[in-house]
Amino acid sequence: MCPKSGKGLGLVVPSADTHAMTLHLADISQAVDHGADAAIIFDQAGWHISKSLAVPDNITLLPLPPRSPKLNPAENIWQIMRDTWRSNQVVAGYGDFLAVCFEAWDRLVGQPWRIMTIGMRARAHGF
């Protein structure tokens, strides 16, 4: 949970591996409405496609083609966050880094039109 806004799913894991991804998917699964299904677009990092990854029944994983960062809307979102709210900052430690990231995320969530324009880019369609 974001300490400033109270939003988010509550999971903060300082590593990227199959175990962390399994925890992340379980956390997302709990936030999905009963009877609904969440579709998650992801790149093909090893921990995203591991055979030992536990995927909840209410989540569908949609992998992007290999080596296609321009098709991955999350990459575009991170770029906007870096360029707009996270660039040129020095932080004292991991906790401060997380606070800066949460603040940038809250700003982005407060601007849904930015997120919508990323998904509507022509290069994201027609493949």
Secondary structure, DSSP 8 states (H G I E B T S, - for coil): --TTT--S-----S--SHHHHHHHHHHHHHHS-TT--EEEEE---HHHH-TT----TTEEEEE--TT-GGG-HHHHHHHHHIIIIITT---SSHHHHHHHHHHHHHHHHT-HHHHHHHHT-GGGS--
